[in-house]
Amino acid sequence: MVKGIRRMYDDDPELCCRTSFLESINSLPAYDLSFDISVKSHSIPATIKMIKECPYTLFILDHLGKPDIENNGIELFKKNMDKLASFPNVVAKISGLLTEAGSKWSLNSIQPYVDYAIRCFGYDRLLFGSDWPVL
């Protein structure tokens, strides 16, 4: 029943670049498992290093990389999406955006992020997650 693994590393982004971590991530395809990336933008550079070292692992970017919607962080989001979408083994999950948008969210505040994700990944490389029970 297990389809993938998620290991949070926002507190220590370089964790995902350590040899033992990379060996574990590289072993996932043999078990038909993916790796969920659940990080904020400050961890994206290390995450990109990890992805480069694990070309056969399927990566799922959770919550569209947790963009700073509340503070209109669209430009950094676009830069990160462009980089991540360039890897054919990365897909993105539209989920958790209301958490990142704050209490005064609106369709207009969320829509540009979803639209850009569609532009980068296309419909065939996007997933949807409800983020229940958080929201």
C-alpha positions as CSV (number, residue, x, y, z in Angstrom):
1,M,0.0,0.0,0.0
2,V,3.0,2.3,0.5
3,K,3.6,4.3,-2.7
4,G,6.3,6.8,-1.6
5,I,8.5,8.2,1.1
6,R,8.7,11.7,2.5
7,R,11.5,13.0,4.7
8,M,11.3,16.6,5.8
9,Y,14.7,18.4,5.7
10,D,13.9,22.2,5.7
11,D,15.8,22.6,9.0
12,D,18.9,21.1,7.4
13,P,18.7,21.4,3.6
14,E,22.1,19.9,3.0
15,L,20.8,16.6,4.6
16,C,19.4,15.6,1.2
17,C,22.9,15.9,-0.4
18,R,24.7,13.6,2.1
19,T,26.0,10.3,0.6
20,S,23.9,8.0,2.8
21,F,20.7,10.0,2.0
22,L,21.4,9.9,-1.7
23,E,22.0,6.2,-1.6
24,S,18.7,5.7,0.1
25,I,16.9,7.9,-2.5
26,N,18.6,6.1,-5.3
27,S,17.3,2.8,-4.0
28,L,13.6,3.8,-4.2
29,P,13.0,2.9,-7.8
30,A,13.9,-0.8,-7.1
31,Y,10.9,-0.8,-4.7
32,D,8.7,1.2,-7.1
33,L,8.6,4.0,-4.5
34,S,8.7,7.8,-5.2
35,F,10.1,10.5,-3.0
36,D,8.0,13.4,-1.9
37,I,9.7,16.8,-1.6
38,S,8.1,18.9,1.1
39,V,10.3,22.0,1.4
40,K,10.2,25.8,1.3
41,S,12.1,27.8,-1.3
42,H,15.3,28.1,0.8
43,S,15.8,24.3,0.4
44,I,15.3,24.3,-3.4
45,P,19.0,24.6,-4.3
46,A,20.0,21.6,-2.2
47,T,16.9,19.7,-3.5
48,I,18.1,20.4,-7.1
49,K,21.5,18.8,-6.3
50,M,19.7,15.8,-4.9
51,I,17.5,15.4,-8.0
52,K,20.6,15.6,-10.2
53,E,22.1,12.8,-8.3
54,C,19.0,10.6,-8.5
55,P,17.9,10.6,-12.1
56,Y,15.9,7.4,-11.9
57,T,13.9,8.3,-8.8
58,L,10.4,9.9,-9.2
59,F,10.1,13.0,-7.2
60,I,6.8,14.6,-6.2
61,L,7.0,18.3,-5.2
62,D,4.4,18.7,-2.5
63,H,2.4,21.9,-2.1
64,L,4.0,23.3,-5.2
65,G,7.2,24.0,-3.1
66,K,5.3,25.9,-0.4
67,P,5.5,29.3,-2.2
68,D,5.2,32.5,-0.1
69,I,1.8,33.4,-1.5
70,E,1.0,35.6,1.6
71,N,3.8,37.9,0.8
72,N,3.5,37.7,-3.0
73,G,6.5,35.5,-3.6
74,I,5.6,34.8,-7.2
75,E,8.9,35.7,-8.8
76,L,10.9,33.3,-6.6
77,F,8.2,30.7,-7.2
78,K,8.5,31.0,-11.0
79,K,12.3,30.7,-10.8
80,N,12.0,27.5,-8.7
81,M,9.3,26.0,-10.9
82,D,11.3,26.6,-14.0
83,K,14.3,24.7,-12.5
84,L,12.3,21.8,-11.0
85,A,10.1,21.3,-14.1
86,S,13.3,21.0,-16.2
87,F,13.8,17.5,-14.7
88,P,11.6,14.8,-16.4
89,N,11.5,12.8,-13.1
90,V,9.8,15.6,-11.1
91,V,6.1,16.1,-10.9
92,A,4.3,18.6,-8.7
93,K,1.3,18.4,-6.4
94,I,-1.2,21.2,-6.1
95,S,-2.0,21.1,-2.4
96,G,-1.6,23.1,0.7
97,L,-1.7,26.4,-1.0
98,L,-4.2,28.0,1.4
99,T,-1.8,27.4,4.2
100,E,0.9,29.4,2.4
101,A,-1.6,32.1,1.4
102,G,-2.6,33.0,4.9
103,S,-5.9,33.9,6.4
104,K,-6.8,36.5,3.8
105,W,-6.4,34.2,0.8
106,S,-8.6,34.6,-2.3
107,L,-8.9,32.9,-5.7
108,N,-6.9,35.8,-7.1
109,S,-4.0,35.2,-4.8
110,I,-3.8,31.5,-5.5
111,Q,-4.6,31.4,-9.2
112,P,-1.2,32.8,-10.6
113,Y,0.6,30.0,-8.8
114,V,-1.6,27.2,-10.1
115,D,-1.5,28.7,-13.6
116,Y,2.3,28.9,-13.6
117,A,2.6,25.3,-12.4
118,I,0.4,24.2,-15.2
119,R,2.5,26.2,-17.7
120,C,5.7,24.6,-16.3
121,F,4.6,21.0,-15.7
122,G,1.7,20.6,-18.0
123,Y,-1.4,18.6,-16.9
124,D,0.3,15.3,-17.3
125,R,2.9,16.1,-14.6
126,L,0.6,17.6,-12.0
127,L,-1.3,15.9,-9.1
128,F,-3.9,17.2,-6.7
129,G,-3.9,16.7,-3.0
130,S,-6.7,17.8,-0.6
131,D,-4.4,18.6,2.3
132,W,-7.1,17.2,4.6
133,P,-7.3,17.3,7.6
134,V,-5.1,20.4,7.8
135,L,-7.6,22.4,5.8
